[in-house]
């Protein structure tokens, strides 16, 4: 099951009933926007206890269309790399701290 923004907002409003839902939505939007902007500037985003987001450059290369077997040029592009924290790794693998 994937978590979507609306379910995350619902969970936040349930956990923090003293905050208005629209304020929580603004807060979440600000956080996500700042993460996106930092990655766009090729800066590293570290969320302690969760992991690190960073960008990597995928080099330009010659690819192949599997349907037609024709060679095509794929330009250089940025990709997002995620490395989970040790704490998250331990939680996912049921290891004790």
C-alpha positions in Angstrom: 0.0 0.0 0.0 1.4 3.4 -1.0 0.9 6.5 1.1 -0.7 9.4 -0.8 -0.6 13.0 0.3 -4.3 13.0 1.3 -3.9 10.0 3.6 -0.8 11.6 5.1 -2.9 14.7 5.8 -5.7 12.7 7.3 -3.2 10.9 9.6 -1.6 14.2 10.6 -5.0 15.8 11.4 -5.9 12.8 13.4 -2.6 12.9 15.4 -2.7 16.7 15.8 -6.4 17.7 16.2 -5.5 21.1 17.6 -4.2 22.2 14.2 -6.5 23.1 11.4 -6.4 20.8 8.4 -5.7 23.7 6.0 -2.7 24.7 8.2 -1.3 21.1 8.1 -1.8 21.0 4.3 0.2 24.3 4.0 2.9 23.0 6.2 3.2 19.7 4.2 3.2 21.7 0.9 6.0 23.9 2.2 8.1 21.0 3.3 7.7 19.1 0.0 8.3 22.3 -2.0 11.6 22.9 -0.1 12.7 19.4 -0.7 12.0 19.7 -4.4 13.7 23.1 -4.7 16.8 21.8 -2.8 17.1 18.8 -5.1 16.6 21.1 -8.2 19.6 23.1 -6.9 21.5 19.7 -6.6 21.7 20.1 -2.8 21.5 17.1 -0.5 18.4 16.8 1.7 18.9 14.9 5.0 16.0 13.9 7.2 17.5 12.5 10.4 16.2 9.0 11.2 14.7 8.6 7.7 17.3 9.0 5.0 19.1 11.2 2.5 17.9 12.4 -0.9 20.5 13.5 -3.4 20.8 14.0 -7.1 23.0 12.1 -9.4 23.7 12.8 -13.1 23.0 10.0 -15.5 25.4 10.3 -18.4 24.2 10.7 -22.0 24.2 7.4 -23.8 23.1 5.5 -26.8 19.9 3.4 -26.0 17.9 0.9 -28.0 14.2 0.9 -28.6 13.3 -2.7 -27.7 10.3 -2.6 -30.1 12.1 -1.6 -33.2 15.7 -2.4 -32.2 16.6 1.1 -33.4 19.4 3.0 -31.6 18.5 6.4 -30.0 20.4 9.0 -28.2 19.4 9.5 -24.6 20.6 12.9 -23.2 22.2 13.5 -19.8 19.7 13.9 -17.0 19.4 14.2 -13.2 18.0 11.4 -11.1 17.1 11.2 -7.5 19.1 8.9 -5.2 17.8 7.9 -1.8 19.8 6.3 1.0 17.9 5.2 4.1 19.2 5.8 7.5 20.5 3.1 9.8 17.5 3.6 12.1 15.0 3.1 9.2 17.0 0.0 8.0 16.7 -1.5 11.5 13.0 -0.8 11.7 12.4 -2.4 8.2 14.5 -5.5 9.1 13.0 -5.9 12.6 16.4 -5.4 14.3 16.6 -4.0 17.8 18.6 -0.9 18.6 
